[in-house]
Structures are given as structure tokens and as C-alpha cells.
Amino acid sequence: VLPGPFGELAYGMGMERFLVLAWRRPEEARRLGEAMVDYGLELARLARENGAEVFVVGEDVAWEGGLLLRAATYRTLFLPALEREIGGLRALGAPVVFHCDGDPGALGSDLVAAGVDGLHGCSAAAGSSSPDCCCSRSPRCSAASPTLRPGC
């Protein structure tokens, strides 16, 4: 599991502290997210050299109550870094799965546009619209690969 630009920083700094940082000093939060993506891409390169066949980006941007920050804020501060990360991972030649413990539904179309091949962590308790949201198909993947549907 590779770090995304938000989740691991929020856990490492503490959720409240990181969200306050993103609110008070958004450019600093954005730069930290970019650095986390750089780290994740280097880990991915090493993992691929050693036989990794799929990449999972752990990005807990939502819990049972929904998104932890406004979708617009995530799009502004962290989505560009996530798009760069997904592009870099796809360039390494393996599918990319986005992991979120809750339902990132408001970001679903952004994730599809960024090139995510699958979604892991759909939670009925989080109000996920369908328990099979992780099992739809996309032309980007083989018939055996689960992929994300917009609005999942």
C-alpha cells in the first residue's frame, strides 16, 4: 500500500492537526502532499522492480460520516498530486487501486478521470450506494480486474 497525498500525512500528524494545517496554511499542506507522493512513487518503482503486479494507494479521505474535508478543498490541495501519482504508477505498467475506508463518492468522477483502475474499501456503513461498487468493469482493465464506477 502506497501513501497518497492526504491520508498518511493525516495519520502521521494527527487528523485534527493536519486538517487545521490544510485550512490555515494550505500551500504547506499541498507541498507536504507532493512530497508524500514523491516518496510513494519511489517505493512503487522499487516494488515494481521486485515483482509488484498492482499498486494500492491508501488515501483515507472519508470515513463513515463522509469526506473528512470538503471535496473542493481536496480537489484544490491534493488531487493534482494524486493525479501525478496515479500517472506515475500507471507508467510503471501496473493497475492502480484507490483505497479509502469510507465512501469517497463526491470524488468518484475525479478518481476515474485521474486513471484509477479500482476502488477498495467500499463501506456499507459509510453509505456506499452499492456493495458491488468495487466490482464494476472498465475498458482500462482486463475482464478480471475490478474497477471504479463514477458515483460509486
Disulfide bonds with the S-S distance in Angstrom:
Cys122-Cys133 2.18
